[in-house]
Amino acid sequence: MEFCRACGVNSVRIQGLELKADPLGEEANLVRSGWRRPQSLSEGAILRLPDLEYVVRLALREVIWCRLLGANGFYVHFGYDYYVYLGSGRALLRPVVVPSRLFLEDFDSPLGPVAGDD
């Protein structure tokens, strides 16, 4: 969320959506925890920032897999072992504060550029 804001991105598009085993069970757990499910969780759906965290949680729990693409080459790609690759074709509008429990490395996404990136 912080990286989106720093890049000036306020929405992303879902690309390459794959539903994994038992998505409703894990989604039900999130809903019971107080999370609001996005109205549209489908290929090509546009997500606003409030819905982004929900989708990221599903991807990190391996309930779904997808790429998230935004304006100016912005992307979020998910890898194995909780790796999340963030990138943008534009300079940050402001510095990003990284929580101490996260590790940040300068590394290209193994998925590389994706056709349809804006």
Buried (B, 14 or more C-beta within 10 A) or exposed (E): EEBBBBBBBEBBBBBBBEBEEEBEEBBEEBEEEEBEBBEEBEEEBEBEEEBBEBBBBBBEBEBBBBBBBBBEBBBBBBEEEEBBBBBBEEEEEEEEEEEEEEEEEEEEBEBEEBEEBE
